[in-house]
Amino acid sequence: MKRRRREASLRSTRAVLLSLASAAAIVSAGPQPPPGPPDARTPRERAPIDITGQWVAVVNEDWRWRMVTPPVGDTASLPVNERGRAVAAAWDLERDRAEGALCKAFAGPGLMRQPTRIRIEWEDDDTLRLEFDAGRQVRRFEFMPQPPAERSLQGYSEAQWFRQTQSRGVFGQRTPPEGGSLVVRTAQLTGGYLRPNGVPFSERATVKEFFSTCPLPGDAGAWLIVTTALADPEYLTTELVLSAQFKKEASRAAWNPLPCDVAPPLRAPAPSPADPFAATASPP
């Protein structure tokens, strides 16, 4: 008798759960409101966050690779393949200087990791312009598709605003999105360096970046957080994810544009085929 009662109780519980699941499915699959009219606003008018202004890099990680020139062949913490390590080990600063190639350290994702200031402004309603005082570089984020661009140090970047709608509760109630982020996809690069010591990325590299902001309490300003995902089938074994943080400056007085230049690398044991990571040791 007790067994039959337990089985009946279990069947009742299953029926309730199935009813709830069915109700949730009906709500989620039920009639949806018709889409609204196309948004006629420009990308500038649609911006869910404001990233304009002057920002200064906050180097709170990887100081040894960002604030100084690492030793030749130092590829520590990067998923560089054998070919990439060989290119890094053969890097020669004076050769780059003689060939006018110092700006390769200020290309693509390497630029975002420089201890730099950025001025971000709307060039027009469809284009964000990013001006860097490090290397006097300029990037443009295009919200409207443009004709294929020639390869360059900064490549061609397409941008779009992104907002994540949240679903909560048993019935998946959708809450209006708050804030948002900027997603940027970059290709058409000429290749350059991930670090100023010649660790390479190739022209086959593609970059995806996420820009978001974080306001600080009171009048303390705001932070800009940039997450970069780099794929390069020529020199990397897997996707490389990097981050960089910037703090908004109330004054523009510290702006100091400088041409591309790279300090001499720190000294360390030279890598060899038997010990390709020798240069990752601490410099004498």
SVG drawing of the C-alpha trace seen along z (x, -y; Angstrom):
<svg xmlns="http://www.w3.org/2000/svg" viewBox="-2 -71 76 73">
<polyline fill="none" stroke="black" stroke-width="0.4" points="0.0,0.0 2.8,-2.4 4.6,-1.6 1.5,-2.4 1.1,-5.7 4.7,-6.7 4.3,-5.8 1.1,-7.9 3.0,-10.8 5.8,-10.6 3.4,-10.5 1.7,-13.6 5.0,-15.4 6.0,-14.6 2.7,-15.8 3.2,-19.2 6.7,-19.6 5.6,-18.7 2.7,-21.2 5.2,-23.9 7.5,-23.0 4.7,-23.0 3.5,-26.4 7.0,-27.8 7.3,-26.4 3.9,-27.9 4.9,-31.3 8.3,-31.3 6.9,-29.9 3.7,-32.0 3.0,-34.9 5.7,-37.5 5.1,-41.2 5.8,-42.3 9.2,-43.9 9.2,-47.6 10.1,-49.9 13.8,-50.1 15.9,-52.3 16.6,-55.3 19.1,-56.7 22.7,-56.9 25.3,-54.8 26.3,-57.9 22.7,-58.4 22.2,-54.7 25.4,-54.5 24.4,-52.7 27.7,-53.8 29.9,-56.8 33.6,-55.9 34.5,-59.4 37.1,-61.5 40.7,-61.0 41.8,-57.8 45.1,-56.8 46.3,-53.2 46.4,-51.6 49.2,-49.0 48.0,-46.7 49.2,-43.5 52.1,-42.2 54.3,-45.2 57.5,-43.3 56.2,-43.0 54.4,-46.4 56.6,-49.0 60.0,-47.8 61.2,-46.0 61.5,-42.3 64.6,-40.3 64.9,-39.0 63.1,-35.7 60.9,-36.2 57.5,-34.7 56.4,-33.7 52.6,-33.4 51.9,-33.6 50.6,-30.6 53.3,-31.1 54.2,-28.1 57.6,-27.0 57.7,-29.4 56.6,-32.3 59.4,-31.6 62.0,-31.4 60.9,-34.8 61.0,-36.3 64.4,-34.9 65.7,-36.5 64.3,-39.9 66.9,-42.8 65.9,-46.2 68.6,-48.0 67.5,-46.3 63.9,-47.5 65.3,-51.0 67.3,-51.0 64.3,-49.7 61.9,-52.2 59.8,-49.4 59.7,-50.6 55.9,-51.1 55.4,-47.3 55.4,-47.4 52.4,-49.8 50.2,-47.8 46.9,-46.1 46.6,-44.4 50.1,-45.4 49.0,-49.0 46.2,-48.5 48.8,-47.1 51.1,-50.1 51.4,-52.5 49.5,-55.1 46.8,-57.7 43.8,-57.5 41.6,-60.2 38.3,-58.8 36.0,-61.1 33.2,-60.8 34.7,-61.6 31.2,-61.5 27.9,-59.9 29.2,-56.5 32.9,-56.5 34.7,-56.5 38.3,-57.8 40.9,-56.6 44.1,-58.7 47.0,-57.3 49.9,-59.4 52.1,-56.2 53.5,-56.1 51.0,-58.8 48.8,-56.0 45.1,-56.3 42.4,-53.7 38.9,-54.1 35.9,-52.0 33.4,-51.9 29.7,-51.2 28.7,-51.3 30.4,-48.7 33.1,-50.3 34.8,-49.0 37.6,-46.6 40.6,-48.5 44.3,-48.0 46.3,-46.2 47.8,-48.5 49.3,-48.4 45.8,-49.1 43.8,-47.2 40.2,-47.7 37.8,-47.7 34.0,-47.2 32.1,-48.1 28.6,-47.5 26.9,-48.2 25.8,-45.2 23.2,-44.9 22.5,-41.6 18.8,-41.1 18.3,-39.2 15.8,-36.4 14.9,-35.6 12.5,-33.4 10.6,-30.2 8.7,-31.8 11.7,-33.5 10.5,-37.1 12.7,-39.4 14.1,-42.5 15.1,-45.5 18.9,-45.7 20.9,-48.2 24.1,-49.7 25.9,-47.7 29.3,-47.3 31.1,-47.9 32.2,-45.0 35.0,-45.6 36.3,-43.1 39.6,-43.9 41.2,-42.3 43.4,-43.5 46.4,-43.8 50.0,-44.0 51.3,-42.1 53.3,-43.4 54.4,-42.6 52.4,-41.5 55.2,-42.8 57.9,-45.4 60.6,-42.7 59.4,-41.3 57.0,-38.5 55.0,-38.4 51.5,-38.3 50.9,-37.9 48.7,-39.5 46.4,-36.4 45.5,-37.5 42.0,-38.6 41.1,-40.5 37.9,-40.8 37.6,-43.4 35.0,-44.2 34.9,-47.8 32.9,-48.4 32.8,-51.1 32.6,-51.1 31.6,-54.3 33.4,-55.1 31.6,-56.5 31.0,-60.3 33.3,-62.4 36.1,-59.8 35.5,-59.3 35.2,-56.0 37.2,-53.0 37.3,-51.7 37.9,-47.9 39.1,-46.4 39.2,-42.6 41.0,-41.5 40.8,-38.0 43.4,-37.4 43.4,-34.5 46.5,-33.9 46.9,-30.5 50.5,-31.4 52.1,-32.1 49.7,-31.1 48.6,-27.6 45.3,-28.9 43.4,-32.1 45.1,-34.7 42.9,-36.7 44.4,-39.9 42.9,-42.7 43.7,-46.4 42.3,-49.0 42.1,-52.7 41.0,-55.5 39.2,-58.6 41.0,-61.9 39.2,-65.1 42.1,-67.1 43.9,-66.7 47.0,-68.5 49.1,-65.2 48.7,-64.4 52.1,-63.8 52.3,-62.3 55.6,-60.6 56.9,-58.9 57.3,-55.2 60.3,-54.1 61.4,-51.1 63.8,-51.0 66.7,-48.5 65.6,-45.1 66.6,-43.8 69.5,-41.3 68.9,-37.6 70.4,-34.3 69.8,-33.7 67.4,-31.0 68.6,-27.9 66.9,-24.9 67.7,-22.9 66.2,-25.6 63.8,-27.8 62.6,-29.5 66.0,-30.5 65.2,-34.2 62.3,-34.0 64.7,-34.0 65.2,-37.1 67.7,-39.5 71.1,-39.8"/>
</svg>
